[in-house]
Amino acid sequence: MKILKIRPLVALSLFIFILSCNDFDDEQVNDFNNNSPITVTEEIPAEINLYDNEGPHEHNFSPVARTNSFTETFESGTKTSYANGSVNLSSGTWFFANALLGDLTNDRKFGSKAARITGTSSYIIMSFNMDFGAETILIRHAKYGSDSDSAWRLIASYDDGANWSFVGNTITTNSTTLNTVSITLNERRAVRYGIYKTDGTGRINIDNIEIKTSGSNSSVATRDSNLTFGNPSDASTSNANYFLSRSQYTLSYNNNRGTSNWVSWHLSSAWTGSTPRCDCFKSDTALPSNFYSPDTNDYVGSGFDRGHLCASADRNGNTTDNEATYFTSNIAPQAPDNNQKSWADFEIYLRSLTAAGNEVHIIAGVAGSGGTGSNGAATTISNSRITVPDSFWKVALILPNGSNDITRVTTSTRVIAINVPNDQGISTSWTSFRTSVNAIEALTGYDLLENISDSVENVIEARVDNGPSN
């Protein structure tokens, strides 16, 4: 049995972690939360399952991340050196020892960043608790670059970081593709977790750590991941396929078009409220400085509406969320009859499903070039800096409120796909534009629901919805 000890050394505000491996039965990690050494003598068994190339997982961006399920994507923090230190991330503060946030080509990552850990007895640990315990944890892991295989273990603390125990068996990272390990915890105590590297060979990337709580009511609406079912275009850092993640939505931006390729978001009654529209259209300063980020003046007199992809009313739970939908990266030139009639009616219909106890995972985007606005046909606006789409498409996957959404999708799950021509004079009913996910994938080249098992995905993506419309 391995024993994990934690000894902090504090000098002013600098926390220095000294890691050493005394022998097989006396392994040490230095922590910054306590001033006296505490020995851990237990090793917690756990059920571990390994999956190949599983995509992003659910997360919760609500202010109570210490109690609710979340996924840490490592996108929001900055740490460019291996020096020991704290990092503020979307889930809370983590401590990195001999670890950093990597954004290089050799970093295996979903999005633009992943944690990278090097050296024996190195780790990343949560500096906050899951107050209601945890049911499962899912972790994506891969070898950095062409490094050799590496080994690591999950560790847990039940006393605010004073003591740490190994949980489950050693995991070997032997692939340059991000794979997923799922560890069943069924823990009811307050707990925090970490990843602890157990050998000195190779470097490993860790991404999208998903922790699901055991104390939450699965029938209550929550704020889940905006990218549960995958990154449709494998967006990363290219000009034409730039990955950008906010707590309100995730998108792929195309600098060549001046619009997003697609925007993905989760919708439930936990996201909506009574906050009025801010109508505060603005350039997106989160885009690279060399990108063209339109402002509202680019649309003035164009004959096209400033069409939302993630709808304003899907994010009216508070002012911050609503204002985020007015970044022009979430906007594209949309014919008024499309935007104000069929498209708007479909948005209203999906929100009505959440009022009935459902949650909806939505991906919306644009395709082609050339539409007809109130001033006639056009292929671009703003001196050719913004492409006018030929159509606007949307895919909505509907589930009853709950957790573990990927595993709850079956061949009977309702998926609605529409593709609406970007023209004046079109039908006012969104049902006129129902199509299949397969048809939209053929149009765009994207893989829209990649995280669903193939046997289920093949069925639901081929089907054209014929369900109710109001």
N, C-alpha and C positions, 0 to 999 in steps of 0.2 A: 504494500500500500504506500502510495506516495504522500508525503506530508508537505503542505504548502504553507510557508511562513510569510508574514508581511511585516516589514519594518520600514517606517518612514524616516526620512531625513529632511528637515525643513529649514531653509535658510532664507529669512525674509519671505518674499512671495515665490521664491524659486523652489520647486520640488525636484529633488534629485533621486532618481530610482536606481538602486544598485542591485543588479541581478547576479546571482551566483548559483551554481549547482553543487552542493556539498557532497552528496552521494545519492544513491537511489532512494533512500528513505528520508532525505532531508533537503528538499528543494525549496528555494527561497524566492519570494517576490517582494519587493519593497513597495509599500503603499503609503499614500500621503494623508490618510484619514486618521491614523492612530499613532500614538507616541510610544507604545509599548508593544513588543513582539507578541503575536498570538499564533499558536500552532493549530493547524487544521489536521485532523486525523481521520476524516471520513472521505470516502469516495462514493459518489452517487451514481447508481446504475441508471441507464436510460436506454430507450429503444431508438436505434439509429437506422434511418433509411437513406439510401443514396439515389439520386436521380441525375440523368444526363441532361445538361444544357437546358435546365428549367429557367424560365424567364423571371421577370420581376414579380414581387409579391405585394400583398396588400399592406397598406400602412395607414396610420391615422395621424393627421396633422393638427388635431384639436389641441387646445392648451393644456389638456390633462393627459399628456403622453405618458406620465408616470403610472397611470392606472389603465390606460386603454392600449389595445394592440397598435403596433406601428411597424413600419419598415424604415430602417436607416439606410439611405442610399448613398451617403457620403458626398452628396453634391453641394451642400451648403457651406461646408467648412473649408479652411485653408491651413495646410501644414506641409511645408516643403522640405523639411529636414527630419532625420531620424532622432534628433534630440528629444529627450523625454519631455512631455508637456501635455496640457489640456487642450481640447479642441471643442468648440461650440458647434454642434450639429443640429439638424432639425428635430431629432428626438430628445436632445438634451446634451449635457457635457460628457465627453468621453476622455479617458486618459490614454495616451499613446506612449509606449516604451519601446524604443528601437523600431518605430513605425512612423509612417507618414501617409499623406493623401497623394496618390500618384495619378498623374494625368498624361503620362507618356504613351507612345505607341505600344510599347512592350507591356504596359499595365493592362491586364485583362479586366474589363469594366463594362458595366451597363450604364450608358450615359457618358459623362466626361471624366469621372473620378472613381477611384476605388482605394480602399486602405491597402497599404503594402507593408508587410512585416518581414524583418530580417533578423537572423541570429537566434541562438538558443535562448530560451527563457525570456523572449520578447512577447509583447502582448498589446491588445487594445481592450479596455474595460469600461463599462458604464460607470458614471459617477452619480447615478440616480437609481431609484428602486422602481420595480414593477410592484405596486402596492398590493395588488390582488393576486400575485403569483403569475405563473405562466403555464400555458397548456402545451405549446409547441414552440420550437425555434427552427427557422429555416435559414441556411447560410449558403451563399454562393462563394465558391473558392476555385482558384486556378493558380498554376505556376506563373511567375513573372518571367516574361521573355522566354529564353531557352534554358532557364535554371533547372537544376536537378530536382527530383522529387523531394517533398518536404512533409513534415508531420506536425499536427497540432491537436489541441483538445479544447473542448468547452470547459470554462470554469464558472463557478457561481459563488456569490456571497449572500449570506442571509442576515448580516449584521452591519449593513451600511458600508461594506468594503473592508471591515476589519479582518475577516477570515475568508479564505477562498478554498473551494473544494473542486476537484475534478468531477466532471459530469460525463458519464458514458465512456466510450472507448476512444482510443487514438484514431484520428482521421488522417489518411495519407492523401496528399494532393499530388497527383501524377499526370494531370492534363493541362494543356494550355488553353482549353476551353472552359469557361465558367460552368461548373456543375453545382448541383444543389444537394446539400445534406440536410435531412429533416430529423430532428431529435425530439422525441416525445418526452415531455417533462412532467405534466400533471402536478405541477407545484402549486400549493395553496398559500405558502408563506410569501411575505414581501421578499423580493429577490432582485439582484442585479447580476448581469452576465458579462463574460469576456471571452476573447479568443487568445489562447496561450500557445505559443510555438514551442515545440518540445525537442526539436533538433536544430543543429546549426547549419544544415545544408540548404541551399536554395532560398529564394524569397517567395512569399505567397501573396496573392491578391485576395482580399475579402471584400465582397460587395453585397448590397441588399440583404442585410440581416433583418429578418422578420420575426418579431416576437408576438405571439398571440396570447392574450390573457385568458385565465380560467374563471375570473370572477365576474365577467360582464354578461349581460343578458343579450343573447344572440338575436332576439327578435326586435331589439331597439335599433333605430336608425343610427348609423355612425358615419363618420367621414373617413372613407377608405382610400386606397391608392387610386391615383389618376392614371395609372399605367399597369393595372393588374394583369391584363391579357396580352401584354407585349409591346415592344417598340416596333411598330409596323414597317418602318423603312430602315431599321438599324441606324437611326440618327446618331451622329456623333459630333464631329467638329468641322465638317466640310461646309463650304459656302452654300451649297444647294441642299444640304440636309443637316442643319445645325440643331443639336439637341439643347433644349432649354426647359428646365423644370421649375415650376413655382408650386407653392402649396395649393393653389387654386386649380391648376391644370398643367399639363405637360405638352410640349409641341416640338415639331420639326419645322424650322424656319428655312426658307429658300431665298437667299439674297438675290438670286437672279430674277425672281418673280416679284420681290417686294411684299410677299405674303408668306404665311405658313403653308407647308404641304398638308399638314394635318394637326389637329389639336385633340388631346385625349383627356377626359375627366370623368369623375365619379359623381353621380347625382343621387341624393337621398334627401329626406326632409331635414336631416342634420345640417345641410348646406343652405337651406332656404329660410327666409324670414320676411320682414316687412321693410327692410332698408330700401329707400327710393333709389332709382337709377341716378348715377352721378353725372352721366353724359359728359365725362371728362376725358375724351379721347386724347391720347398723348403718345409720343414716340417711346419706343422700348429701349431704355438705356442699358438693359441687361444684355443686349446683343453686342457682339464685338464692335469695337470703335470703327473698324474699316467697313462695316456693313451699312447699307442704306436703310435707315429706319424711318418709315413714313410718318408724317404727322397729319392732323385732320385737314390741313389746307390742301393736301394732295388730292382730296376727294371733292373739294368745293367745285361746283359747276360741272362735274363729270357726268352727271346723269345716273350715277350708281350710288346706292346706299353704302354706308360704312357698316358692312355686314359682319355681325359677330359669328364666330365659330362656337366658342363656349359662350352660351347666352348670358346676358346680364342678369336675368331673373333666375338663372341656375346658381348664382352666387350672390344672393341678396341677404345672407344671414348676418352680415356686418359690413361696415363701410369699406374696410380694407379689402375684403374679398370682392366686393362689387367693383371697386376702382380697378382691380387687377384685370378685369375683363375688358377694360378700355385701352389697354396697350395695343398699339396698331399691329403688333405681331399676331394678335388674335382677331384681326379684321381683314376682310377682303372685299373688293368691289362687287356688290351684289345688286342685281336688277330689283327695283322696288317691288314688282309683283311677286318675285321670289321671296325676298326678305320679309315683306310685310304680310304675306298671305300664307302660302303653303308651308314655307319654312317656319314661320312664326307659329302656325297652328300645330305643327309637329312638336315644337318645343313645348307648347302648352299641354299637349297630350302626354308627353313623357313626364312632365311635372305632376300631372294628375295621377299617374301611376305611383309616384312616390307618396302622394297623399293617401293612397290606398294600402300602404304598407310595403311597398317595393323599393328596391334600389336599382339603379340603371348605370351600366358602364357604357360610356359613349365615346366614339371616335368620329370626328367630322373633318372634312377637308375639301379641297378644290381639285379640279382636273381640267386639263386642256386650256385653250385660250380662245377668246372671242365670245362676247355676249352682247345682249341688246338692252340698253338702259333707256331711260326716259328721253335721252337725246339721240337715240339711235344706236347702231352697232359700233363696237370698238374692240380692239384687241389689247390695248394698253391705255393707261391714264398717266397723268403727272409726267409728261414728256418722256413716255416709254419706260419710266422707272417702275411702274406697277402693272403687272399682267392682269387683265380681266379674265376670270375663269370662264370656261365653257359651261361648267356645271358645278354645283355644290352637292356633296354627298355626305351621308351620315349613317352610322351603324350603331344600334342601341341593343345591348344585351340586358334582359330584365330578369331579376331574381327577387324572391321575397327577402325582406331584411334578414340578415344573418351574417355568419362569418365563414371563413374558408371558402370563398366564392369560387375559386377555380375548381375545387373538388365537388361543388354542388351543381355544376353545369352538366346537364344530361342531353340526350337527343331530343327531349321534349321541351327544353328551355326555349323561351321565345326570344328570337332575334329579329329585329326590324331593320331593314336596309332600304334607304331611299337615295335616288340620284335625281336632282332637280335641275332642269335646264336653266341657265342664267339669262333668262329672256323675259321681256314684257309679254303680257297676253297669255301666259300659261295657265293651266288649271289652278284653281284656288285650293283644291283638296290634295293634301300630301299623299293620300292613298293612291293617287294616279301615278305616283313615281316610285312605288314599291319595286324592289329588285332583290337580287340575292347578294350575299357577301362575296360569293365567287365572282359575280359580274363586276363588282367594284374592285376586287383584287386584280382581275384581268385588265381593268381600265387603268389602274394606278401602278401595278407591279408590287403592291404591299402585301404583307402577311398580317392580316388584321387581328386574328384571334389565336396567335401562335402558341400560347401557353396552355391551351386546351388539348387534351389527348386527341390524337389523330382520328380515332374511331368515332368520337363525338363531333369533333370539328368538321369532319367530312360531311356529316349529316346536316348540321345546323347551317353551315355556310352555303349549301346547295339549295336550301329551301327559301321560297319567296313567301313572306308573311301574309296571311289572310285573316288575321285576328281583328278584334274590334278597333275602332278608330276614335271613339269618344266615350 
